[in-house]
Structure formats: C-alpha cells, structure tokens
Amino acid sequence: MSEPAPVALLRDRLLGWYDAHRRDLPWRRDPRPWPVWLSEVMCQQTRVDSAIPYWRRFMAAFPTPADLAAAPLDRILGLWAGLGYYARARNLHAAAQQVVARHGGAVPDDPQAFGALKGVGRYTRGAVMSIAFGHRLPAVDGNAVRVICRLDRLTDDPRPPRNKEVIWRRAAALVDGPRPGDLNQAIMELGATVCSPKSPACLLCPVADRCLARAAGVQQALPVKPKRKKRRTAHRVAALVRDGEGRIWLGRRPTDGLLGGLWGLPAVDAPGPDGPALRTLGLEPDLDAEPVTVEHGFTHLVWRVHTWPARGAPTGGEVEVWRAFAEGELPGLGLSGPSLKALRACGVNLPHRRGAGRR
Ligand code: SF4
C-alpha cells in the first residue's frame, strides 16, 4: 500500500466512526452558530475538559453575541481568567460588536462575512461555517494535522506554508461532500481521542488499514517536529504594594500587545532582581527584604519576575490605569499569569484555576 486512500472511503469510515464514538459535548447538543463559535474559540489551545465549564459560564452570562458585545471587557476577561491566550477573548468581544453593527446581532451565514470579523481566521471560519451552517469548508487544527500527516505519510515539517497548504487541500477534498461539519469534527476527534501524539491506538482506528504511516510503522514519528529554539529569559522587577487600607495596587495593561487588557502588579524591565528600578514607577522598595522570584513562560520568552515589598502609589509605566483592590476582589479579575504566580508566591490566597493546554 503506497497510495493515499480515496476520499469517499475515508469519508464513510470517518463518519461511521464519529456517529458511534463521538464525545457528548454540550455544544454538540446545541449546534447553533453562537454556541459553536464560542466553543471553537475556547477550545483553541485549551483542552476540551478545561473549556467546558468556561463555555457553560459564558453561555449563561452571554447567551447571544449582543450580550457579549454589550459587556465591559473587564467582566469578560474576569470570566475568561484561567483559559489563557487572552487575545481570543478580546477578539471575540470585538467580533461580537461587529456582528451587532454589521449583521443585526445574528452570526452571518456567509463565510466571507464571517471571515471578515475580528480574530476569525481560517480555522474558526471553517469550523463554525461547516458545523453550524453546513458549508463545505475544512477546519484543520493540530489534531487534524497529525491525522492527515499519518494517513498520507507526509514526512515534511507541516508548518511551512507550502506544506500546510497540502494538508488543508486534503482536508478540503474530504469535506467536499455530505455532512462537512461532522467530517471536520470526526477528523479532529480521531486525533484527540485515538490518533494521539505519542501512542496512537491504531487498533481502534476506523482507517487503520488505509493509513500509510501505520503500514510503514512510522506513525509515532509523524508529524515531524522541528527542534525547539531556546527561549530568551528576561527579568522583570515587580512590587507588592498596599494602600492604607491593605488593598493591593494593580495596573491594567493596554488592550493591544502582550497580556493586553489584563491586571498585573506594578512592574518594569530590568537586567536582574534590581529593586531600585521600581523608583521609576514612584515606588520605594524595601531593600532589606528578599525579593520573591517566579518564572512565567511565553512562546518565545521566559520572564523571571522578582517581586519586592514596596511603599507608595504607582504612577506612569506601561499601564492604562492604576487601581487598588481588596484581596477578595482578585479572584474575579482578569489577572495576568505572571502576576497571579507572583501574588501566590508572596502568600496572597488565590484559588487555583484549571490549566490551559491543548485540545
Ligand atoms: S492508523 Fe494509527 S496512526 Fe494511522 S490514523 Fe489511525 S490511529 Fe492514526
């Protein structure tokens, strides 16, 4: 066996398997455009199990795009807290406002109009348009990439645009038939539950006898992974500073950029755990104390955050607004990950959230 399996055969097998084995997820019981859209945004970069409680809370708080559009961003980020990748929440908020302004509050049944909304990329467009409206558009997430690379034994790095295109074209051919939304979900579901990265359960796979990687015994080596570049480390000096009533000073970062719209401790870049750097924010660090250090990783960067106790009220810096919060208010805030870790390490009691990860 060396030829990729024919589309019609794969389609039948995948749909049959999906009908028998698909997970019972709340948005699958309610495949209207808005619930589906919300689920697709939440499940990007996040495990389904982690996304479900967030999806339920959002659907209860914002049952329509108009409800989300009218809500303040702070409330949305507070409800999103713990899911990570906050740009998704900010974009969804902006997109919901566009849906109200351009489409009278209804998610448009038009791939072009939907794809023009803020934050709606090729994946989200394909997923929502196929699942909610039956458009024959592919939706390729990391799980689908893995399944297709293995099925067709694609041995090139799937990330460069040219190779990505090969995968999207294969997915497009597969969904160009009946039930495109179910077929997209079947491929992604197979990757999430059977064709797993490290130990694919090929004995349970509906297309095992047509899988070129399995036939060659190389399924665990695909898709090929390029070596990760080492992440750069940068130092941040932060301050735990309280006002006269014991409230903690936080600043909200501008909406655009890293950690946009989130609240965090007063902090500045520095070459090391350099407490006096906090004076640029109008704060006086207690240099007799030891700073508390935590690390937080981003995709290409690791922050080492050194937190000093300090006095004063912060001014200036890379924030939109400074405000002091009682400790009891913190769990409902959209707090940045580094500040959440730093506050916990300094002994502030904050409940743990379910972590983000892959779908
Ligand atoms: S046979 Fe194995 S490697 Fe191939 S698609 Fe199925 S689970 Fe994945």
Residues whose N, C-alpha, C, O or C-beta is under 5 A from the ligand:
A	BS01	SF4	V147 R150 L151 V194 C195 P200 A201 C202 C205 V207 A208 C211 R214 Q219
